[in-house]
Amino acid sequence: MLEKASGYGADALIIDLEDAVPAAQKVETRVIAREFVDTFARRGNTVLVRVNGPDTGLMEDDLTAVVRVALTGVQVPKVHSADDVLGADTVLTRLEEEARIPTGHIELLISLESAAAIHFAYDILSAAPRVGCALVAAAEHGDLHGDLRFVTTKTEEEILYVRSAALVAARAAGVPYPIDGVYADVRDIDGFADSCRRARQIGYRGKKVIHPRQVDIANEIFSATPQELEHYERILEAMGLAEREGRAVAEVDGRMVDIAMVETARRALEEIRR
């Protein structure tokens, strides 16, 4: 599975040491993960490793095994408090120093998987500067599902609040990449596409996927359309002309735009082109 992963077109690859690995194979899997961090990087992939959570007693050894300059980031699952983030940050800082890697080089992807995590999301996501990505894990039968005991529906109204709360916390904390969690039914392609659209509509930058057939759909839905690019560019052009003429407003597509909207358009274009 790892050998094939780099050819599916995902923006990043996450090597899993947590739920996908039986307890008896945790140690030997660290060796495989370490090798594939370098393998994926040589192939031009962005590579992360999902370690075991802070409360397992395995996280520090996982990090020790996989930290190297080719590693882009670490996904920390089941984070419940800011202390969990600070613990991972402290270990990473020590390991970076020992490996002579610039401090903060390795990003943290934080998984919000409990009621406590959603409630304290801002404190969690602002706990360390290296937090670069936040993921809300609300998949059916997952930890958050069990904690909140919601009833899963095709239209996902039951997770709108947690998605929105996590997104607001991530943006307030300055986390650049809020990512929507997995869609567990890999056979339901239409349902997956709808889930992607809902997440993008409220502001998510991407989606974590668990099957190759989901990759192209996620890439398409979370990519800006030519129409969106053109719209933002016309806002900047129209407001540039307005400012040269001493005006603070302009009209684009029949709608009034002002200086505040220029910054929104500029940020959107920067994110799209990043």
Secondary structure, DSSP 8 states (H G I E B T S, - for coil): -HHHHTTS--S-EEEE-STTS-GGGHHHHHHHHHHHHHHHHHTT--EEEE---TTTT-HHHHHHHH-STT--EEEEEEE-SHHHHHHHHHHHHHHHHHTT--TT-SEEEEEE-SHHHHHTHHHHHTS-TTEEEEEE---TTSHHHHHH-----TT-GGGHHHHHHHHHHHHHTT-SEEEE---S-TT-HHHHHHHHHHHHHHT--EE--SSGGGHHHHHHHHS--HHHHHHHHHHHHHHHHHHHTT-SEEEETTEEEEHHHHHHHHHHHHHHH-
